[in-house]
Amino acid sequence: MKQYKCLTNDSSKANAIFVPFYSGLDVGRYLWDPNATRTDETSMQLTEYVSKKPEWELLGGRDHFLVAGRITWDFSRKFDNSTDGNWGNHLLNLPEIKNMTSLLLESNPTSKSEIAIPYPTYFHPSSGIQVENWQEKMRKSKREYLFSFAGAPRPNIKESIRNILIAQCLAARGKNNCKYVHTKPDVKPETVMGLLQKSDFCLQPPGDSFTRKSVFDTILAGCIPVLFHPGSAYVQYVWHLPKDYSSYSVFIPMDELIQGNVSIEKILLDIPKEKVREMREEVIKLIPRIVYANTESKVDSFEDAFDVAVKGVLSRVDRVKMEMKGGMNVTADRVIVPDELAWKYNYFGNLDNHDWDKYFG
């Protein structure tokens, strides 16, 4: 943000106001701390400070935004300190923060004030040529495996499908149709990226939460992601990934895997080779939008994940201002979303709590 080309210190000229609060570093100190007063202290200080600034008074913070380098659930602890409320802090539940726009690695898909932005990958290009060269390299990469899975089991997470994926992968291994890599602490990133680059399809189940950094490593590698929960990508990265998820990914419902009704190998083998090539090309086209360019270089030949996110924020703030000008008393969490995003909130509005919470048990 400090190097953003349209940055100004004059708030009267600003379309949006960035709040440089390191929320991830703050909450990381007290993730397991049962003392809510200590855990929430800095968040409370932040809102008290910001809400007294003259910039805040104009729109009540509706033109403000912050970035959190962690997932929403680390900042969504309930106020009542109930048994499920001892994790993280309640930053995102504060009324002042709900007036703002929050960019996170994973959002609560039902919240209109939270927007998910891509996890950083291993590639931070310094020029458009580097991106183009990488894309061409991924087009020419020899795909030795039909599909692969890089990850560790999650035996302690109820409803985790990882053991099923590992079993199906190992069962297909003799045909060279699948390759599994257990991501133990000593496994190097080069090993994982090498596997993704050699695969047509890459299995991407939920991680410790809905999303997973590996989804973006997969896209970077030109591998077609196979997803099992809509919360892993489709209703998260609405600014960075296209609505038509079938153009760049394969979706297999988690329930069908758990019930033993599907064979991943068969589903993927049944996709025509020409369709696979088309999908891979769509994946490769997404690469510029999901990588963060080298901050020490000036890259103007393409829009990276940062550019897409800032444009999204500015568009949201403009919409809020228009609605307030029309007499509406809106917050960022109640703003009328554009038609192209309305499907996301309709989708989750039609889900009951059991369906949405199933992954968490």
C-alpha positions as CSV (number, residue, x, y, z in Angstrom):
1,M,0.0,0.0,0.0
2,K,2.9,2.4,0.7
3,Q,3.9,2.1,-2.9
4,Y,0.5,2.3,-4.4
5,K,0.7,4.8,-7.3
6,C,-2.5,6.6,-6.4
7,L,-1.8,7.0,-2.7
8,T,-2.5,10.4,-1.1
9,N,-2.1,11.8,2.4
10,D,-4.9,14.3,1.8
11,S,-8.1,12.4,2.9
12,S,-10.3,15.0,1.2
13,K,-8.9,13.7,-2.1
14,A,-9.2,10.0,-1.3
15,N,-11.8,7.6,-2.6
16,A,-11.0,5.2,0.2
17,I,-9.0,5.2,3.3
18,F,-6.6,2.4,4.3
19,V,-6.2,1.5,7.9
20,P,-2.7,0.1,8.4
21,F,-3.4,-2.2,11.3
22,Y,-1.4,-5.5,11.6
23,S,-4.4,-7.5,12.8
24,G,-2.8,-10.9,12.1
25,L,0.3,-10.1,14.1
26,D,-1.9,-8.8,16.9
27,V,-4.3,-11.8,17.2
28,G,-1.4,-14.3,16.7
29,R,-0.1,-13.5,20.2
30,Y,-3.3,-14.6,21.9
31,L,-5.1,-17.1,19.7
32,W,-5.6,-19.6,22.6
33,D,-5.8,-17.0,25.4
34,P,-9.1,-17.3,27.4
35,N,-8.6,-13.8,28.8
36,A,-10.9,-11.9,26.4
37,T,-9.9,-8.5,27.8
38,R,-6.3,-9.1,26.9
39,T,-7.1,-10.7,23.5
40,D,-9.3,-7.8,22.4
41,E,-7.4,-4.9,23.9
42,T,-5.6,-3.8,20.8
43,S,-8.8,-4.1,18.6
44,M,-10.7,-1.9,21.0
45,Q,-7.9,0.6,21.0
46,L,-7.9,0.6,17.2
47,T,-11.7,1.3,16.9
48,E,-11.6,4.0,19.6
49,Y,-8.7,5.7,17.8
50,V,-10.0,5.5,14.3
51,S,-13.6,6.4,15.1
52,K,-12.4,9.7,16.6
53,K,-10.5,10.8,13.5
54,P,-12.0,13.5,11.3
55,E,-11.9,11.1,8.3
56,W,-14.2,8.8,10.1
57,E,-16.9,11.3,10.7
58,L,-17.7,11.9,7.1
59,L,-19.0,8.4,6.3
60,G,-18.8,6.7,9.7
61,G,-15.9,4.5,8.4
62,R,-17.8,3.2,5.4
63,D,-15.0,4.3,3.1
64,H,-12.3,2.7,5.3
65,F,-10.7,-0.7,4.7
66,L,-8.1,-3.0,6.4
67,V,-6.2,-6.1,5.4
68,A,-5.8,-9.2,7.7
69,G,-3.2,-11.8,6.9
70,R,-5.2,-14.6,8.4
71,I,-8.7,-16.1,8.0
72,T,-11.9,-14.7,9.3
73,W,-12.4,-17.2,12.0
74,D,-9.4,-15.9,13.9
75,F,-11.2,-12.6,14.3
76,S,-14.7,-13.8,14.8
77,R,-14.9,-14.8,18.5
78,K,-18.2,-14.3,20.1
79,F,-18.6,-11.7,22.8
80,D,-20.2,-14.0,25.3
81,N,-17.0,-16.1,25.9
82,S,-19.1,-19.3,25.3
83,T,-17.3,-22.7,25.0
84,D,-16.8,-22.1,21.3
85,G,-15.6,-18.6,21.8
86,N,-12.1,-18.9,23.2
87,W,-10.3,-18.8,19.9
88,G,-8.9,-15.5,18.5
89,N,-10.5,-12.1,19.1
90,H,-13.7,-10.4,18.1
91,L,-12.3,-7.7,15.8
92,L,-14.7,-8.5,13.0
93,N,-17.7,-8.5,15.3
94,L,-17.1,-4.9,16.4
95,P,-19.7,-2.4,15.0
96,E,-17.0,0.0,13.8
97,I,-15.2,-2.8,11.8
98,K,-18.5,-3.9,10.3
99,N,-18.8,-0.4,8.8
100,M,-15.5,-1.0,7.1
101,T,-14.4,-3.4,4.4
102,S,-12.1,-6.2,5.5
103,L,-9.8,-8.1,3.2
104,L,-8.8,-11.5,4.5
105,L,-7.3,-14.8,3.2
106,E,-10.6,-16.4,3.9
107,S,-13.9,-14.6,4.5
108,N,-17.2,-15.5,6.2
109,P,-19.1,-16.0,2.9
110,T,-22.3,-14.7,4.5
111,S,-20.7,-11.4,5.4
112,K,-20.9,-8.5,3.0
113,S,-18.2,-6.5,4.7
114,E,-15.6,-9.3,4.3
115,I,-13.9,-10.1,1.0
116,A,-11.4,-12.9,0.5
117,I,-8.1,-12.2,-1.4
118,P,-5.7,-14.9,-2.7
119,Y,-3.1,-16.5,-0.5
120,P,0.4,-15.5,-1.6
121,T,2.1,-18.0,-3.8
122,Y,5.8,-18.7,-4.4
123,F,5.9,-16.4,-7.5
124,H,6.3,-12.6,-7.2
125,P,7.1,-11.4,-10.7
126,S,9.0,-8.2,-11.5
127,S,7.6,-7.8,-15.0
128,G,4.9,-8.8,-17.4
129,I,7.5,-10.7,-19.4
130,Q,8.2,-12.9,-16.4
131,V,4.5,-13.7,-16.1
132,E,4.2,-14.5,-19.8
133,N,7.2,-16.7,-19.7
134,W,5.9,-18.6,-16.7
135,Q,2.5,-19.1,-18.4
136,E,4.2,-20.5,-21.5
137,K,6.3,-22.8,-19.3
138,M,3.1,-24.1,-17.7
139,R,1.5,-24.7,-21.1
140,K,4.4,-26.8,-22.2
141,S,4.8,-28.6,-18.8
142,K,4.7,-32.4,-19.2
143,R,1.7,-33.7,-17.3
144,E,2.7,-37.2,-16.1
145,Y,-0.2,-37.8,-13.8
146,L,-4.0,-37.6,-14.3
147,F,-4.4,-36.2,-10.8
148,S,-2.4,-35.7,-7.6
149,F,-2.8,-34.7,-4.0
150,A,-0.2,-33.0,-1.8
151,G,-1.3,-32.7,1.8
152,A,-1.5,-34.4,5.2
153,P,-4.4,-36.3,6.8
154,R,-6.7,-34.4,9.2
155,P,-7.8,-37.3,11.5
156,N,-8.9,-34.8,14.2
157,I,-11.3,-32.9,11.9
158,K,-14.8,-34.4,11.7
159,E,-16.1,-34.9,8.2
160,S,-12.6,-34.4,6.7
161,I,-12.3,-36.2,3.4
162,R,-8.6,-36.3,3.2
163,N,-8.3,-40.0,4.1
164,I,-10.8,-40.8,1.3
165,L,-8.7,-38.7,-1.2
166,I,-5.5,-40.4,-0.1
167,A,-7.0,-43.8,-0.4
168,Q,-8.5,-43.2,-3.9
169,C,-5.2,-41.7,-5.0
170,L,-3.1,-44.6,-3.8
171,A,-5.6,-47.1,-5.4
172,A,-5.0,-45.4,-8.8
173,R,-1.3,-45.1,-8.3
174,G,-0.4,-48.3,-10.1
175,K,-1.9,-47.0,-13.3
176,N,0.2,-43.8,-13.0
177,N,-3.1,-42.0,-12.7
178,C,-2.4,-40.4,-9.3
179,K,0.6,-39.3,-7.2
180,Y,0.3,-38.6,-3.5
181,V,2.9,-36.5,-1.5
182,H,2.6,-36.4,2.2
183,T,3.4,-32.8,3.1
184,K,5.5,-33.4,6.2
185,P,7.5,-30.5,7.7
186,D,10.6,-31.5,5.8
187,V,9.0,-31.6,2.4
188,K,10.3,-28.7,0.3
189,P,8.1,-26.3,-1.7
190,E,10.0,-27.3,-4.9
191,T,8.7,-30.9,-4.4
192,V,5.1,-29.8,-4.1
193,M,5.2,-27.3,-7.0
194,G,7.0,-30.0,-9.1
195,L,4.1,-32.4,-8.4
196,L,1.5,-29.8,-9.3
197,Q,3.2,-28.9,-12.6
198,K,3.2,-32.6,-13.6
199,S,-0.5,-33.1,-13.0
200,D,-3.6,-32.5,-15.1
201,F,-5.8,-32.2,-12.0
202,C,-4.9,-31.3,-8.4
203,L,-7.2,-32.3,-5.5
204,Q,-8.0,-29.4,-3.2
205,P,-10.1,-30.4,-0.2
206,P,-10.7,-28.0,2.7
207,G,-7.7,-27.4,5.0
208,D,-8.0,-26.5,8.6
209,S,-10.8,-24.3,7.3
210,F,-12.7,-24.0,4.0
211,T,-9.8,-22.5,2.0
212,R,-6.3,-23.7,1.3
213,K,-3.2,-21.9,0.1
214,S,-2.5,-24.9,-2.3
215,V,-5.5,-23.8,-4.4
216,F,-3.5,-20.9,-5.6
217,D,-0.3,-22.9,-5.9
218,T,-2.3,-25.2,-8.2
219,I,-3.5,-22.4,-10.4
220,L,0.1,-21.1,-10.6
221,A,1.2,-24.5,-11.7
222,G,-1.4,-24.6,-14.5
223,C,-3.1,-27.6,-12.8
224,I,-6.9,-27.8,-12.9
225,P,-8.2,-27.7,-9.3
226,V,-10.7,-30.3,-8.1
227,L,-12.7,-28.8,-5.3
228,F,-15.1,-30.5,-2.9
229,H,-16.7,-27.5,-1.0
230,P,-18.0,-24.3,-2.4
231,G,-16.4,-22.4,0.5
232,S,-13.0,-23.4,-0.7
233,A,-13.0,-21.0,-3.6
234,Y,-16.3,-20.3,-5.4
235,V,-17.9,-18.1,-2.8
236,Q,-14.7,-16.7,-1.5
237,Y,-12.5,-15.1,-4.2
238,V,-15.3,-13.4,-6.1
239,W,-13.0,-10.6,-7.3
240,H,-10.2,-12.8,-8.5
241,L,-11.9,-15.9,-9.8
242,P,-14.6,-16.1,-12.4
243,K,-18.2,-17.0,-11.5
244,D,-18.3,-19.9,-14.0
245,Y,-16.2,-22.3,-11.9
246,S,-16.7,-25.1,-14.4
247,S,-14.5,-23.2,-16.8
248,Y,-11.4,-23.6,-14.6
249,S,-12.2,-26.4,-12.1
250,V,-14.0,-29.6,-11.3
251,F,-16.5,-29.8,-8.4
252,I,-17.2,-33.0,-6.6
253,P,-19.6,-32.6,-3.6
254,M,-18.0,-33.7,-0.3
255,D,-21.2,-35.7,0.7
256,E,-20.9,-37.9,-2.4
257,L,-17.3,-38.8,-1.5
258,I,-18.2,-39.5,2.1
259,Q,-21.1,-41.8,1.0
260,G,-18.8,-43.7,-1.3
261,N,-20.8,-42.9,-4.4
262,V,-18.1,-41.5,-6.6
263,S,-14.7,-42.4,-8.1
264,I,-12.5,-39.4,-8.6
265,E,-10.4,-41.3,-11.1
266,K,-13.4,-42.2,-13.2
267,I,-14.8,-38.7,-13.2
268,L,-11.5,-37.2,-14.3
269,L,-10.9,-39.9,-17.0
270,D,-14.3,-39.2,-18.5
271,I,-13.5,-35.6,-19.2
272,P,-12.5,-35.3,-22.9
273,K,-8.9,-34.4,-23.6
274,E,-9.9,-31.3,-25.5
275,K,-12.0,-30.1,-22.6
276,V,-8.9,-30.7,-20.3
277,R,-6.8,-28.5,-22.6
278,E,-9.5,-25.7,-22.6
279,M,-9.7,-25.8,-18.8
280,R,-6.0,-25.7,-18.3
281,E,-5.8,-22.7,-20.6
282,E,-8.4,-20.9,-18.5
283,V,-6.4,-21.7,-15.3
284,I,-3.2,-20.3,-16.9
285,K,-5.0,-17.2,-17.9
286,L,-5.9,-16.6,-14.2
287,I,-2.3,-16.6,-13.1
288,P,-1.7,-12.8,-13.4
289,R,-4.7,-12.1,-11.2
290,I,-3.7,-14.4,-8.3
291,V,-0.1,-13.6,-7.9
292,Y,1.4,-10.6,-6.0
293,A,4.0,-8.8,-8.0
294,N,7.4,-8.0,-6.5
295,T,6.8,-4.8,-4.5
296,E,10.3,-3.5,-5.3
297,S,9.4,-3.3,-9.0
298,K,6.9,-1.2,-11.0
299,V,4.7,-3.6,-13.0
300,D,2.1,-1.8,-15.2
301,S,1.7,-4.4,-17.9
302,F,-0.8,-6.5,-16.0
303,E,-3.1,-6.4,-13.0
304,D,-2.0,-8.6,-10.1
305,A,-3.9,-9.7,-7.1
306,F,-3.2,-6.4,-5.3
307,D,-4.5,-4.3,-8.2
308,V,-7.7,-6.4,-8.4
309,A,-8.3,-6.1,-4.6
310,V,-7.8,-2.3,-4.6
311,K,-10.1,-1.8,-7.5
312,G,-12.7,-3.9,-5.8
313,V,-12.5,-1.8,-2.6
314,L,-12.9,1.4,-4.6
315,S,-15.9,0.0,-6.4
316,R,-17.5,-1.0,-3.1
317,V,-16.9,2.4,-1.5
318,D,-18.4,4.2,-4.6
319,R,-21.5,2.0,-4.2
320,V,-21.8,2.8,-0.5
321,K,-21.5,6.5,-1.2
322,M,-24.1,6.4,-3.9
323,E,-26.6,4.6,-1.6
324,M,-25.9,7.0,1.2
325,K,-26.4,9.9,-1.2
326,G,-29.8,8.4,-2.1
327,G,-30.8,8.5,1.6
328,M,-30.0,5.0,2.6
329,N,-28.4,4.4,6.0
330,V,-26.1,1.5,5.1
331,T,-23.1,-0.2,6.6
332,A,-20.5,-2.1,4.6
333,D,-22.2,-5.3,5.9
334,R,-25.6,-4.2,4.6
335,V,-24.5,-2.6,1.3
336,I,-26.5,-3.6,-1.7
337,V,-24.2,-5.9,-3.7
338,P,-23.9,-5.6,-7.5
339,D,-26.0,-8.0,-9.5
340,E,-22.9,-10.0,-10.5
341,L,-22.2,-10.9,-6.9
342,A,-25.8,-11.3,-5.6
343,W,-25.8,-15.1,-6.3
344,K,-23.2,-15.6,-3.6
345,Y,-25.4,-14.3,-0.8
346,N,-28.5,-15.9,-2.2
347,Y,-26.7,-19.2,-2.2
348,F,-25.8,-19.1,1.5
349,G,-29.1,-17.5,2.4
350,N,-30.8,-20.6,1.1
351,L,-28.6,-22.9,3.2
352,D,-29.6,-23.9,6.7
353,N,-27.1,-23.8,9.5
354,H,-26.6,-27.6,9.4
355,D,-25.5,-27.5,5.8
356,W,-23.1,-24.6,6.3
357,D,-21.6,-26.0,9.5
358,K,-21.3,-29.5,8.4
359,Y,-17.6,-29.3,7.7
360,F,-17.0,-28.1,11.2
361,G,-19.3,-30.7,12.7
